[in-house]
Amino acid sequence: MVFISKYLVPKGYHGLTIYPFIFLNAKHLKKNNVLMNHERIHLKQQLEMLLIPFYIMYGVEFLIRMIEYKNWRQAYRNISFEREAYLNENNLEYLNNRPLWAFLKYLRKHEI
């Protein structure tokens, strides 16, 4: 389910996914297939990790990346969940073929 809220989506971002919802900061973004695919990849990640472990791992990995990069944007972009989503957002068939726990291969350090 997709909701439009410029208040829930952090400044500088277009979308936020909190299972089972996708929040977008503008209505026209619902038609952006690449963004919607990116957010649906996050839905799949959250579901396969049973939600709470996803949020814990996301937060811990973000803190580790902040220590590593000392830069908010670079730390965020290099979280394994984000790396998977960003690197596959243009492949609109990705979720049809995505293996279980696919984000694990993005844990290794490869900056994007």
All heavy atoms as an XYZ file, in Angstrom:
984
protein
N       0.844     -1.166      0.000
C       0.000      0.000      0.000
C       0.897      1.240      0.000
O       1.840      1.336      0.766
C      -0.904     -0.025      1.231
C      -1.890      1.106      1.259
S      -3.110      0.953      2.572
C      -4.087     -0.380      1.930
N       0.582      2.184     -0.855
C       1.388      3.385     -1.035
C       0.659      4.595     -0.465
O      -0.525      4.806     -0.744
C       1.699      3.621     -2.527
C       2.523      4.879     -2.717
C       2.417      2.413     -3.125
N       1.384      5.370      0.346
C       0.851      6.603      0.919
C       1.732      7.777      0.507
O       2.935      7.618      0.341
C       0.818      6.537      2.456
C      -0.185      5.569      3.002
C       0.224      4.327      3.458
C      -1.523      5.900      3.066
C      -0.681      3.426      3.969
C      -2.443      5.012      3.575
C      -2.031      3.775      4.021
N       1.127      8.920      0.365
C       1.862     10.138      0.051
C       1.947     10.977      1.325
O       0.932     11.278      1.940
C       1.156     10.952     -1.062
C       0.836     10.066     -2.275
C       1.990     12.170     -1.441
C       2.014      9.348     -2.878
N       3.185     11.303      1.721
C       3.386     12.117      2.913
C       4.745     12.790      2.858
O       5.771     12.128      2.991
C       3.293     11.278      4.183
O       3.641     12.062      5.302
N       4.737     14.090      2.662
C       6.018     14.803      2.642
C       6.598     14.945      4.046
O       7.740     15.341      4.203
C       5.859     16.165      1.979
C       4.926     17.113      2.666
C       4.820     18.407      1.893
C       3.838     19.358      2.566
N       3.716     20.607      1.845
N       5.816     14.598      5.065
C       6.282     14.719      6.442
C       6.948     13.449      6.963
O       7.813     13.518      7.832
C       5.131     15.117      7.367
C       4.486     16.412      6.945
C       3.229     16.426      6.360
C       5.158     17.625      7.079
C       2.650     17.618      5.943
C       4.587     18.814      6.666
C       3.328     18.803      6.102
O       2.767     19.987      5.673
N       6.554     12.275      6.467
C       7.134     11.015      6.939
C       8.418     10.643      6.217
O       9.258      9.936      6.766
C       6.120      9.878      6.791
C       4.927      9.921      7.743
C       3.959      8.792      7.437
C       5.397      9.822      9.187
N       8.555     11.102      4.983
C       9.756     10.791      4.209
C      10.838     11.803      4.576
O      10.620     13.010      4.473
C       9.456     10.835      2.694
C      10.718     10.554      1.892
C       8.343      9.848      2.331
N      11.996     11.318      5.015
C      13.065     12.244      5.414
C      13.466     13.193      4.280
O      13.436     12.819      3.098
C      14.225     11.308      5.771
C      13.592      9.999      6.072
C      12.385      9.916      5.201
N      13.845     14.378      4.644
C      14.279     15.390      3.674
C      15.447     14.837      2.851
O      16.367     14.232      3.387
C      14.702     16.659      4.408
C      15.009     17.814      3.499
C      15.353     19.059      4.289
C      15.670     20.209      3.346
N      15.971     21.432      4.073
N      15.392     15.039      1.548
C      16.440     14.560      0.654
C      16.172     13.186      0.068
O      16.944     12.694     -0.740
N      15.081     12.549      0.487
C      14.711     11.226     -0.014
C      13.342     11.313     -0.677
O      12.552     12.200     -0.379
C      14.685     10.209      1.129
C      16.033     10.011      1.769
C      16.432     10.803      2.845
C      16.907      9.051      1.309
C      17.672     10.639      3.431
C      18.162      8.872      1.892
C      18.525      9.675      2.946
O      19.752      9.508      3.522
N      13.061     10.364     -1.569
C      11.769     10.337     -2.248
C      10.804      9.348     -1.626
O       9.597      9.508     -1.739
C      11.946      9.994     -3.727
C      12.718     11.008     -4.479
N      12.294     12.293     -4.675
C      13.925     10.927     -5.092
C      13.176     12.960     -5.376
N      14.191     12.148     -5.628
N      11.349      8.291     -1.012
C      10.483      7.254     -0.471
C      11.045      6.628      0.787
O      12.239      6.748      1.090
N      10.161      5.966      1.493
C      10.492      5.251      2.727
C       9.580      4.044      2.796
O       8.373      4.164      2.558
C      10.256      6.167      3.938
C      10.340      5.552      5.321
C      11.792      5.213      5.645
C       9.776      6.510      6.359
N      10.146      2.894      3.110
C       9.357      1.675      3.184
C       9.385      1.125      4.597
O      10.459      0.882      5.159
C       9.902      0.620      2.202
O       9.835      1.157      0.882
C       9.093     -0.655      2.261
N       8.211      0.970      5.162
C       8.038      0.327      6.467
C       6.927     -0.694      6.261
O       5.765     -0.327      6.121
C       7.668      1.341      7.570
C       8.750      2.411      7.679
C       7.455      0.616      8.900
C       8.407      3.549      8.622
N       7.330     -1.957      6.200
C       6.395     -3.025      5.836
C       5.076     -2.897      6.591
O       5.086     -2.705      7.787
C       7.022     -4.394      6.126
C       6.211     -5.518      5.550
C       6.419     -5.931      4.248
C       5.218     -6.141      6.300
C       5.656     -6.944      3.708
C       4.452     -7.157      5.760
C       4.671     -7.557      4.471
O       3.907     -8.550      3.919
N       3.978     -2.980      5.875
C       3.743     -3.238      4.461
C       3.483     -1.968      3.643
O       2.855     -2.027      2.586
C       2.490     -4.099      4.493
C       1.699     -3.517      5.633
C       2.733     -3.076      6.652
N       3.979     -0.833      4.119
C       3.663      0.444      3.475
C       4.866      1.052      2.765
O       5.994      0.928      3.232
C       3.156      1.453      4.509
C       2.018      0.928      5.338
C       2.217      0.616      6.678
C       0.767      0.726      4.789
C       1.183      0.121      7.448
C      -0.273      0.236      5.547
C      -0.071     -0.066      6.886
N       4.578      1.739      1.676
C       5.561      2.566      0.985
C       5.063      3.998      1.111
O       3.921      4.295      0.757
C       5.700      2.182     -0.502
C       6.237      0.758     -0.644
C       6.607      3.179     -1.236
C       6.255      0.235     -2.072
N       5.913      4.865      1.650
C       5.581      6.283      1.783
C       6.399      7.058      0.749
O       7.615      6.874      0.663
C       5.915      6.793      3.192
C       5.146      6.100      4.268
C       5.700      5.024      4.953
C       3.870      6.514      4.604
C       4.996      4.378      5.954
C       3.156      5.879      5.601
C       3.718      4.807      6.268
N       5.733      7.897     -0.014
C       6.389      8.734     -1.011
C       6.137     10.188     -0.666
O       5.092     10.519     -0.099
C       5.847      8.431     -2.414
C       5.981      6.987     -2.892
C       5.255      6.794     -4.220
C       7.438      6.592     -3.016
N       7.057     11.063     -1.039
C       6.864     12.470     -0.679
C       6.097     13.260     -1.738
O       5.842     14.436     -1.544
C       8.194     13.146     -0.337
C       9.147     13.226     -1.488
O       8.841     12.828     -2.601
N      10.333     13.741     -1.227
N       5.712     12.626     -2.858
C       4.925     13.303     -3.886
C       4.106     12.275     -4.669
O       4.586     11.166     -4.944
C       5.831     14.076     -4.836
N       2.905     12.633     -5.029
C       1.979     11.720     -5.704
C       2.510     11.214     -7.043
O       2.333     10.041     -7.385
C       0.626     12.417     -5.898
C      -0.448     11.526     -6.427
C      -1.790     12.244     -6.479
C      -2.867     11.299     -6.974
N      -4.188     11.941     -6.955
N       3.165     12.087     -7.804
C       3.647     11.687     -9.132
C       4.681     10.564     -9.069
O       4.894      9.853    -10.045
C       4.215     12.898     -9.893
C       5.546     13.349     -9.399
N       5.699     14.214     -8.336
C       6.807     13.036     -9.823
C       6.992     14.417     -8.128
N       7.684     13.724     -9.014
N       5.308     10.344     -7.921
C       6.326      9.305     -7.779
C       5.747      7.895     -7.848
O       6.478      6.941     -8.109
C       7.113      9.504     -6.486
C       7.974     10.760     -6.426
C       8.555     10.958     -5.035
C       9.072     10.711     -7.470
N       4.438      7.770     -7.648
C       3.798      6.454     -7.767
C       3.972      5.885     -9.175
O       3.961      4.674     -9.362
C       2.304      6.546     -7.436
C       2.021      6.744     -5.972
C       0.554      6.972     -5.711
C      -0.229      5.697     -5.740
N      -1.627      5.889     -5.281
N       4.167      6.757    -10.150
C       4.329      6.328    -11.544
C       5.795      6.081    -11.913
O       6.085      5.662    -13.020
C       3.733      7.374    -12.475
C       2.243      7.510    -12.314
C       1.672      8.566    -13.216
C       0.173      8.681    -12.941
N      -0.426      9.794    -13.663
N       6.699      6.329    -10.977
C       8.125      6.114    -11.211
C       8.442      4.636    -10.954
O       8.622      4.208     -9.809
C       8.942      7.025    -10.299
C      10.429      6.909    -10.519
O      10.942      5.858    -10.873
N      11.134      8.004    -10.282
N       8.507      3.850    -12.030
C       8.691      2.403    -11.906
C      10.003      2.017    -11.231
O      10.057      1.030    -10.495
C       8.607      1.737    -13.280
C       7.213      1.785    -13.845
O       6.235      1.829    -13.106
N       7.116      1.797    -15.163
N      11.054      2.788    -11.469
C      12.349      2.483    -10.864
C      12.294      2.699     -9.350
O      12.717      1.842     -8.573
C      13.477      3.319    -11.512
C      14.791      3.156    -10.767
C      13.640      2.928    -12.982
N      11.749      3.829     -8.923
C      11.612      4.095     -7.484
C      10.705      3.058     -6.819
O      11.032      2.535     -5.745
C      11.062      5.503     -7.241
C      10.762      5.848     -5.782
C      12.028      5.816     -4.932
C      10.082      7.198     -5.686
N       9.598      2.741     -7.449
C       8.671      1.765     -6.871
C       9.334      0.388     -6.777
O       9.143     -0.327     -5.799
C       7.375      1.702     -7.679
C       6.543      2.972     -7.581
S       6.111      3.422     -5.877
C       5.069      2.052     -5.424
N      10.143      0.028     -7.772
C      10.860     -1.240     -7.726
C      11.868     -1.236     -6.576
O      11.985     -2.221     -5.836
C      11.562     -1.501     -9.061
C      12.044     -2.926     -9.186
O      11.319     -3.870     -8.892
N      13.272     -3.085     -9.636
N      12.579     -0.124     -6.396
C      13.528      0.022     -5.295
C      12.817     -0.213     -3.957
O      13.293     -0.982     -3.114
C      14.139      1.428     -5.339
C      15.098      1.719     -4.237
N      16.459      1.730     -4.440
C      14.910      2.011     -2.925
C      17.066      2.004     -3.297
N      16.141      2.194     -2.362
N      11.679      0.425     -3.774
C      10.945      0.301     -2.509
C      10.361     -1.101     -2.335
O      10.328     -1.639     -1.228
C       9.858      1.368     -2.408
C      10.391      2.802     -2.435
C      11.437      3.111     -1.371
O      11.445      2.463     -0.303
O      12.263      4.019     -1.599
N       9.957     -1.739     -3.412
C       9.435     -3.119     -3.321
C      10.543     -4.107     -2.979
O      10.290     -5.115     -2.312
C       8.731     -3.498     -4.619
C       7.398     -2.800     -4.764
C       6.642     -3.259     -6.005
N       5.402     -2.515     -6.115
C       5.125     -1.671     -7.097
N       5.980     -1.479     -8.100
N       3.970     -1.038     -7.119
N      11.760     -3.821     -3.414
C      12.895     -4.652     -3.009
C      13.044     -4.577     -1.489
O      13.250     -5.594     -0.819
C      14.196     -4.222     -3.735
C      14.104     -4.554     -5.225
C      15.423     -4.884     -3.091
C      15.214     -3.946     -6.083
N      12.877     -3.384     -0.923
C      12.934     -3.244      0.542
C      11.795     -4.007      1.221
O      12.002     -4.605      2.285
C      12.886     -1.774      0.953
C      14.146     -1.025      0.662
N      15.407     -1.525      0.898
C      14.339      0.218      0.150
C      16.315     -0.646      0.544
N      15.697      0.434      0.080
N      10.625     -4.006      0.629
C       9.518     -4.783      1.207
C       9.893     -6.261      1.288
O       9.651     -6.921      2.302
C       8.240     -4.619      0.373
C       7.505     -3.303      0.495
C       6.336     -3.260     -0.492
C       7.002     -3.071      1.914
N      10.489     -6.777      0.221
C      10.894     -8.189      0.181
C      11.963     -8.465      1.232
O      11.919     -9.473      1.935
C      11.414     -8.508     -1.222
C      11.716     -9.942     -1.458
C      10.453    -10.737     -1.588
C      10.782    -12.115     -2.132
N       9.615    -12.931     -2.308
N      12.936     -7.565      1.359
C      14.000     -7.721      2.361
C      13.400     -7.754      3.765
O      13.777     -8.596      4.594
C      14.991     -6.561      2.266
C      15.789     -6.502      1.001
C      16.476     -5.163      0.811
O      16.075     -4.151      1.385
N      17.520     -5.150     -0.003
N      12.502     -6.829      4.039
C      11.898     -6.737      5.373
C      11.090     -7.986      5.695
O      11.170     -8.514      6.805
C      11.028     -5.481      5.463
C      11.828     -4.210      5.422
C      10.972     -2.968      5.311
O       9.778     -2.976      5.556
N      11.607     -1.861      4.909
N      10.351     -8.476      4.718
C       9.531     -9.658      4.922
C      10.385    -10.894      5.181
O      10.107    -11.663      6.103
C       8.623     -9.873      3.707
C       7.583    -10.971      3.829
C       6.638    -10.685      4.994
C       6.787    -11.089      2.539
N      11.439    -11.074      4.415
C      12.243    -12.284      4.583
C      13.050    -12.260      5.881
O      13.439    -13.306      6.385
C      13.137    -12.545      3.374
C      14.329    -11.664      3.219
C      15.077    -11.903      1.913
O      14.649    -12.730      1.084
O      16.103    -11.236      1.718
N      13.286    -11.078      6.454
C      14.008    -10.991      7.725
C      13.068    -10.872      8.922
O      13.521    -10.675     10.042
C      14.978     -9.815      7.707
C      16.171    -10.075      6.825
S      17.551     -9.020      7.234
C      17.964     -9.536      8.876
N      11.786    -10.956      8.680
C      10.778    -10.911      9.742
C      10.767     -9.566     10.473
O      10.661     -9.493     11.698
C      10.958    -12.067     10.716
C      10.963    -13.458     10.088
C      11.251    -14.513     11.131
C       9.665    -13.745      9.344
N      10.905     -8.502      9.745
C      10.743     -7.111     10.152
C      11.726     -6.613     11.205
O      12.622     -5.851     10.891
C       9.308     -6.830     10.583
C       8.233     -7.169      9.553
C       6.862     -6.821     10.077
C       8.478     -6.485      8.240
N      11.542     -6.978     12.450
C      12.364     -6.413     13.529
C      13.852     -6.684     13.302
O      14.656     -5.751     13.404
C      11.898     -6.911     14.919
C      10.437     -6.531     15.179
C      12.825     -6.387     16.019
C      10.136     -5.047     15.129
N      14.255     -7.920     12.966
C      15.680     -8.138     12.685
C      16.180     -7.278     11.515
O      17.329     -6.839     11.531
C      15.771     -9.633     12.349
C      14.620    -10.232     13.089
C      13.524     -9.198     13.009
N      15.322     -7.012     10.537
C      15.706     -6.141      9.424
C      16.075     -4.762      9.951
O      17.136     -4.219      9.612
C      14.579     -6.020      8.397
C      14.823     -4.944      7.362
C      15.546     -5.224      6.220
C      14.350     -3.655      7.549
C      15.794     -4.232      5.272
C      14.584     -2.657      6.623
C      15.310     -2.943      5.468
N      15.199     -4.170     10.756
C      15.433     -2.809     11.246
C      16.658     -2.742     12.155
O      17.419     -1.771     12.112
C      14.194     -2.262     11.952
C      13.010     -2.175     11.022
C      11.883     -2.949     11.237
C      13.024     -1.332      9.917
C      10.799     -2.883     10.380
C      11.949     -1.256      9.050
C      10.829     -2.040      9.278
O       9.772     -1.982      8.427
N      16.867     -3.776     12.951
C      18.050     -3.818     13.818
C      19.317     -3.902     12.969
O      20.259     -3.131     13.163
C      17.969     -4.990     14.816
C      16.836     -4.741     15.822
C      19.310     -5.213     15.520
C      16.496     -5.934     16.685
N      19.317     -4.827     11.996
C      20.492     -4.988     11.148
C      20.744     -3.731     10.317
O      21.894     -3.316     10.140
C      20.341     -6.200     10.231
C      21.570     -6.486      9.424
S      21.422     -8.055      8.563
C      22.842     -7.950      7.485
N      19.689     -3.115      9.823
C      19.814     -1.885      9.036
C      20.491     -0.800      9.878
O      21.433     -0.150      9.431
C      18.431     -1.431      8.573
C      18.440     -0.348      7.519
C      18.188     -0.654      6.191
C      18.672      0.988      7.845
C      18.186      0.339      5.215
C      18.675      1.975      6.884
C      18.421      1.647      5.568
O      18.429      2.637      4.607
N      20.008     -0.634     11.097
C      20.574      0.386     11.983
C      22.010      0.105     12.371
O      22.862      0.999     12.349
N      22.311     -1.128     12.720
C      23.678     -1.501     13.106
C      24.624     -1.329     11.922
O      25.716     -0.776     12.061
C      23.718     -2.952     13.653
C      25.149     -3.459     13.777
C      22.998     -3.030     14.988
N      24.186     -1.790     10.749
C      25.052     -1.657      9.576
C      25.264     -0.186      9.226
O      26.369      0.211      8.841
C      24.482     -2.419      8.379
C      25.470     -2.476      7.241
C      25.027     -3.320      6.063
O      23.995     -4.011      6.127
O      25.738     -3.259      5.038
N      24.223      0.634      9.394
C      24.395      2.067      9.134
C      25.446      2.657     10.073
O      26.311      3.416      9.641
C      23.070      2.818      9.282
C      23.228      4.301      9.105
C      23.395      4.844      7.848
C      23.249      5.145     10.202
C      23.573      6.216      7.675
C      23.421      6.510     10.049
C      23.583      7.045      8.779
N      25.397      2.312     11.347
C      26.388      2.819     12.310
C      27.804      2.381     11.948
O      28.746      3.165     12.021
C      26.031      2.368     13.726
C      24.771      2.986     14.314
C      24.451      2.342     15.658
C      24.906      4.485     14.446
N      27.940      1.131     11.527
C      29.250      0.624     11.104
C      29.745      1.399      9.885
O      30.909      1.809      9.826
C      29.182     -0.889     10.810
C      28.980     -1.659     12.118
C      30.435     -1.365     10.070
C      28.609     -3.114     11.941
N      28.848      1.631      8.930
C      29.232      2.373      7.714
C      29.556      3.838      8.043
O      30.435      4.429      7.412
C      28.137      2.304      6.661
C      27.774      0.911      6.191
C      28.901      0.217      5.499
N      28.476     -1.107      5.069
C      29.277     -2.131      4.899
N      30.570     -1.998      5.113
N      28.815     -3.292      4.514
N      28.888      4.420      9.023
C      29.199      5.796      9.426
C      30.612      5.875     10.010
O      31.356      6.811      9.727
C      28.191      6.321     10.452
C      26.952      6.930      9.853
S      27.288      8.378      8.831
C      27.727      9.588     10.061
N      30.973      4.898     10.813
C      32.329      4.843     11.362
C      33.330      4.671     10.224
O      34.377      5.315     10.194
C      32.455      3.703     12.401
C      31.613      4.046     13.648
C      33.913      3.443     12.759
C      31.395      2.882     14.581
N      32.967      3.822      9.280
C      33.855      3.526      8.160
C      34.032      4.726      7.220
O      35.147      5.065      6.833
C      33.257      2.342      7.385
C      34.062      1.840      6.239
C      33.420      0.627      5.579
O      32.274      0.253      5.923
O      34.075      0.057      4.703
N      32.930      5.386      6.835
C      32.976      6.442      5.824
C      32.955      7.864      6.387
O      33.320      8.804      5.692
C      31.815      6.281      4.838
C      31.891      5.017      4.031
C      31.014      3.962      4.259
C      32.846      4.868      3.033
C      31.081      2.796      3.517
C      32.927      3.703      2.280
C      32.033      2.676      2.532
O      32.111      1.526      1.791
N      32.443      8.022      7.602
C      32.323      9.352      8.221
C      31.533     10.335      7.352
O      31.805     11.530      7.321
C      33.703      9.914      8.552
C      34.435      9.088      9.590
C      35.869      9.511      9.719
C      36.654      8.670     10.680
N      36.578      7.251     10.556
N      30.553      9.791      6.637
C      29.725     10.583      5.736
C      28.350      9.929      5.667
O      28.229      8.761      5.302
C      30.380     10.629      4.344
C      29.540     11.359      3.328
O      28.528     10.848      2.856
N      29.974     12.562      2.978
N      27.299     10.690      6.023
C      25.933     10.162      6.103
C      25.494      9.508      4.801
O      25.031      8.381      4.777
C      24.978     11.298      6.484
C      23.562     10.861      6.620
C      22.663     10.676      5.619
C      22.894     10.524      7.833
N      21.458     10.258      6.136
C      21.575     10.154      7.497
C      23.272     10.510      9.170
C      20.642      9.780      8.447
C      22.338     10.136     10.112
C      21.036      9.776      9.744
N      25.611     10.248      3.694
C      25.128      9.755      2.406
C      25.888      8.508      1.952
O      25.299      7.540      1.484
C      25.230     10.863      1.355
C      24.796     10.468     -0.040
C      23.340     10.132     -0.138
N      22.558     11.312     -0.404
C      21.238     11.310     -0.378
N      20.571     10.228     -0.086
N      20.571     12.397     -0.618
N      27.190      8.528      2.101
C      28.003      7.382      1.689
C      27.718      6.170      2.582
O      27.655      5.043      2.092
C      29.484      7.750      1.735
C      30.346      6.842      0.915
C      31.779      7.339      0.824
O      32.175      8.284      1.481
N      32.562      6.679      0.004
N      27.532      6.397      3.867
C      27.197      5.299      4.777
C      25.851      4.689      4.394
O      25.722      3.460      4.277
C      27.161      5.804      6.211
N      24.859      5.536      4.161
C      23.520      5.075      3.771
C      23.568      4.273      2.472
O      22.999      3.191      2.377
C      22.592      6.292      3.633
C      21.391      6.048      2.772
C      20.311      5.314      3.228
C      21.339      6.555      1.467
C      19.216      5.085      2.419
C      20.251      6.342      0.659
C      19.188      5.595      1.134
O      18.106      5.361      0.322
N      24.261      4.797      1.466
C      24.299      4.146      0.151
C      25.026      2.805      0.199
O      24.846      1.974     -0.694
C      24.984      5.049     -0.878
C      24.214      6.284     -1.271
C      23.045      5.994     -2.162
N      23.444      5.370     -3.402
C      23.071      5.748     -4.591
N      22.272      6.776     -4.731
N      23.467      5.104     -5.657
N      25.843      2.567      1.226
C      26.612      1.331      1.311
C      26.066      0.322      2.313
O      26.708     -0.691      2.585
C      28.080      1.648      1.572
C      28.748      2.105      0.301
O      29.049      1.297     -0.570
N      28.927      3.400      0.151
N      24.892      0.564      2.849
C      24.198     -0.462      3.632
C      23.821     -1.572      2.653
O      23.357     -1.288      1.543
C      22.939      0.125      4.311
C      23.335      1.211      5.308
C      22.115     -0.974      4.977
C      22.162      2.023      5.824
N      24.014     -2.809      3.016
C      23.774     -3.924      2.089
C      22.367     -3.892      1.485
O      22.198     -4.160      0.290
C      24.024     -5.266      2.777
O      23.182     -5.431      3.902
N      21.372     -3.550      2.269
C      19.992     -3.493      1.769
C      19.843     -2.412      0.702
O      19.152     -2.599     -0.302
C      19.016     -3.216      2.913
C      19.067     -4.239      4.000
C      19.568     -3.913      5.253
C      18.618     -5.534      3.795
C      19.621     -4.850      6.268
C      18.664     -6.482      4.801
C      19.172     -6.142      6.038
N      20.488     -1.287      0.922
C      20.423     -0.197     -0.053
C      21.235     -0.535     -1.300
O      20.821     -0.218     -2.413
C      20.914      1.118      0.558
C      20.034      1.657      1.656
C      18.599      1.954      1.221
O      18.331      2.131      0.004
O      17.729      1.999      2.104
N      22.373     -1.152     -1.121
C      23.189     -1.531     -2.271
C      22.402     -2.472     -3.172
O      22.382     -2.297     -4.393
C      24.490     -2.183     -1.814
C      25.419     -1.159     -1.142
C      26.770     -1.718     -0.732
N      27.498     -2.083     -1.924
C      28.002     -3.306     -2.141
N      27.881     -4.239     -1.246
N      28.657     -3.562     -3.249
N      21.744     -3.472     -2.577
C      20.930     -4.384     -3.392
C      19.837     -3.617     -4.122
O      19.630     -3.806     -5.329
C      20.301     -5.478     -2.537
C      19.438     -6.409     -3.362
C      18.629     -7.413     -2.577
O      18.572     -7.319     -1.325
O      18.017     -8.282     -3.230
N      19.140     -2.756     -3.413
C      18.030     -2.019     -4.022
C      18.506     -1.065     -5.118
O      17.927     -1.022     -6.210
C      17.244     -1.266     -2.952
N      19.553     -0.302     -4.848
C      20.059      0.647     -5.856
C      20.615     -0.065     -7.085
O      20.392      0.369     -8.219
C      21.123      1.573     -5.267
C      20.549      2.746     -4.525
C      20.682      2.855     -3.144
C      19.850      3.751     -5.194
C      20.150      3.928     -2.451
C      19.310      4.829     -4.510
C      19.462      4.907     -3.150
O      18.919      5.967     -2.465
N      21.347     -1.143     -6.878
C      21.972     -1.827     -8.010
C      20.978     -2.615     -8.856
O      21.292     -2.983     -9.988
C      23.107     -2.735     -7.516
C      24.311     -1.978     -6.956
C      25.295     -2.928     -6.277
C      25.016     -1.198     -8.058
N      19.791     -2.870     -8.333
C      18.800     -3.660     -9.066
C      17.503     -2.916     -9.353
O      16.589     -3.493     -9.935
C      18.507     -4.953     -8.299
C      19.721     -5.834     -8.235
O      20.117     -6.424     -9.226
N      20.353     -5.904     -7.072
N      17.407     -1.655     -8.978
C      16.158     -0.918     -9.144
C      15.743     -0.755    -10.608
O      14.552     -0.679    -10.914
C      16.236      0.440     -8.456
C      17.222      1.400     -9.064
C      17.411      2.671     -8.252
O      16.866      2.783     -7.130
O      18.122      3.565     -8.744
N      16.686     -0.727    -11.519
C      16.357     -0.576    -12.941
C      15.889     -1.866    -13.593
O      15.322     -1.834    -14.679
C      17.556     -0.018    -13.706
C      17.806      1.431    -13.366
O      16.927      2.271    -13.525
N      18.991      1.725    -12.866
N      16.148     -2.987    -12.940
C      15.723     -4.285    -13.457
C      14.329     -4.582    -12.906
O      14.177     -5.091    -11.800
C      16.718     -5.368    -13.043
C      16.319     -6.753    -13.508
O      15.260     -6.949    -14.110
N      17.150     -7.722    -13.201
N      13.318     -4.261    -13.689
C      11.939     -4.406    -13.211
C      11.506     -5.865    -13.068
O      10.457     -6.143    -12.506
C      10.988     -3.633    -14.120
C      11.289     -2.125    -14.229
C      10.262     -1.442    -15.120
C      11.361     -1.467    -12.862
N      12.329     -6.793    -13.531
C      12.068     -8.227    -13.365
C      12.836     -8.815    -12.180
O      12.711     -9.995    -11.882
C      12.454     -8.976    -14.649
C      11.593     -8.628    -15.837
C      10.136     -8.997    -15.616
O       9.874    -10.113    -15.117
O       9.263     -8.174    -15.926
N      13.625     -7.992    -11.509
C      14.506     -8.475    -10.440
C      13.759     -9.259     -9.365
O      14.188    -10.343     -8.963
C      15.273     -7.310     -9.810
C      16.175     -7.741     -8.680
C      17.321     -8.483     -8.926
C      15.878     -7.419     -7.360
C      18.159     -8.889     -7.901
C      16.703     -7.818     -6.324
C      17.836     -8.558     -6.601
O      18.655     -8.972     -5.573
N      12.651     -8.742     -8.903
C      11.929     -9.423     -7.814
C      11.346    -10.768     -8.245
O      11.128    -11.641     -7.405
C      10.834     -8.518     -7.251
C      11.359     -7.388     -6.365
C      10.241     -6.422     -6.001
C      12.021     -7.933     -5.113
N      11.132    -10.945     -9.531
C      10.629    -12.239    -10.024
C      11.704    -13.314     -9.979
O      11.387    -14.501     -9.952
C      10.120    -12.101    -11.461
C       8.912    -11.207    -11.542
O       8.112    -11.129    -10.615
N       8.774    -10.512    -12.655
N      12.969    -12.902     -9.987
C      14.077    -13.854    -10.035
C      15.013    -13.748     -8.837
O      16.012    -14.455     -8.769
C      14.899    -13.622    -11.318
C      14.026    -13.700    -12.549
O      13.320    -14.668    -12.755
N      14.058    -12.652    -13.356
N      14.722    -12.879     -7.905
C      15.598    -12.614     -6.770
C      15.690    -13.828     -5.850
O      14.695    -14.337     -5.360
C      15.050    -11.428     -5.972
C      15.878    -11.072     -4.757
C      15.173     -9.974     -3.953
N      15.939     -9.598     -2.800
C      15.800    -10.177     -1.594
N      14.912    -11.125     -1.408
N      16.544     -9.776     -0.591
N      16.933    -14.290     -5.581
C      17.080    -15.394     -4.642
C      16.823    -14.942     -3.200
O      16.986    -13.763     -2.868
C      18.538    -15.830     -4.808
C      19.192    -14.854     -5.698
C      18.172    -13.888     -6.198
N      16.441    -15.871     -2.372
C      16.227    -15.602     -0.955
C      17.534    -15.110     -0.325
O      18.605    -15.601     -0.655
C      15.756    -16.886     -0.262
C      15.212    -16.771      1.143
C      13.965    -15.897      1.157
C      14.879    -18.149      1.686
N      17.444    -14.119      0.551
C      18.583    -13.555      1.266
C      19.611    -12.940      0.316
O      20.806    -12.911      0.608
C      19.260    -14.607      2.159
C      18.339    -15.230      3.137
C      17.660    -16.398      2.980
C      17.968    -14.732      4.424
N      16.897    -16.649      4.084
C      17.069    -15.638      4.990
C      18.320    -13.590      5.141
C      16.517    -15.449      6.233
C      17.758    -13.402      6.394
C      16.862    -14.333      6.921
N      19.169    -12.431     -0.799
C      20.066    -11.881     -1.817
C      20.916    -10.727     -1.288
O      22.040    -10.518     -1.753
C      19.270    -11.420     -3.034
N      20.411     -9.989     -0.308
C      21.156     -8.844      0.227
C      22.500     -9.256      0.836
O      23.413     -8.442      0.947
C      20.335     -8.071      1.261
C      20.118     -8.832      2.529
C      21.015     -8.745      3.573
C      19.018     -9.668      2.668
C      20.832     -9.464      4.738
C      18.823    -10.391      3.829
C      19.727    -10.290      4.864
N      22.636    -10.523      1.246
C      23.867    -10.969      1.900
C      25.093    -10.805      1.006
O      26.174    -10.519      1.499
C      23.738    -12.429      2.349
C      22.787    -12.673      3.520
C      22.631    -14.162      3.778
C      23.247    -11.937      4.768
N      24.912    -10.959     -0.300
C      26.074    -10.815     -1.181
C      26.537     -9.361     -1.277
O      27.627     -9.088     -1.762
C      25.805    -11.408     -2.564
C      24.999    -10.582     -3.492
C      24.891    -11.287     -4.844
C      24.291    -10.369     -5.874
N      24.225    -10.989     -7.184
N      25.728     -8.428     -0.787
C      26.079     -7.013     -0.813
C      26.718     -6.545      0.500
O      27.013     -5.366      0.650
C      24.848     -6.168     -1.129
C      24.284     -6.499     -2.492
C      23.255     -7.423     -2.635
C      24.797     -5.905     -3.637
C      22.747     -7.737     -3.892
C      24.297     -6.210     -4.888
C      23.273     -7.132     -5.005
O      22.780     -7.447     -6.241
N      26.923     -7.454      1.435
C      27.570     -7.102      2.697
C      29.053     -6.779      2.505
O      29.615     -5.978      3.242
C      27.436     -8.224      3.714
C      26.144     -8.267      4.490
C      26.049     -9.564      5.294
C      25.990     -7.069      5.390
N      29.672     -7.428      1.516
C      31.091     -7.151      1.249
C      31.268     -5.709      0.827
O      30.387     -5.117      0.224
C      31.620     -8.089      0.161
C      31.762     -9.518      0.642
C      32.225    -10.429     -0.443
N      31.052    -10.642     -1.310
C      31.104    -10.776     -2.616
N      32.244    -10.704     -3.254
N      30.020    -10.976     -3.314
N      32.407     -5.173      1.134
C      32.679     -3.757      0.863
C      32.932     -3.516     -0.625
O      33.951     -3.923     -1.162
C      33.865     -3.279      1.693
C      34.135     -1.812      1.555
C      35.297     -1.401      2.428
C      35.649      0.045      2.192
N      36.771      0.472      2.977
N      31.981     -2.885     -1.257
C      32.090     -2.400     -2.636
C      31.296     -1.129     -2.685
O      30.072     -1.159     -2.673
C      31.528     -3.408     -3.643
C      32.286     -4.669     -3.734
N      33.558     -4.740     -4.266
C      31.980     -5.923     -3.344
C      33.976     -5.995     -4.218
N      33.050     -6.720     -3.665
N      31.944     -0.010     -2.704
C      31.249      1.268     -2.642
C      30.418      1.526     -3.888
O      30.808      1.168     -4.978
C      32.257      2.406     -2.484
C      33.000      2.354     -1.181
C      33.988      3.482     -1.035
O      33.811      4.521     -1.685
O      34.929      3.312     -0.266
N      29.276      2.176     -3.655
C      28.452      2.629     -4.776
C      28.244      4.132     -4.642
O      28.468      4.703     -3.621
C      27.101      1.902     -4.890
C      26.240      2.112     -3.648
C      27.322      0.442     -5.158
C      24.825      1.641     -3.806
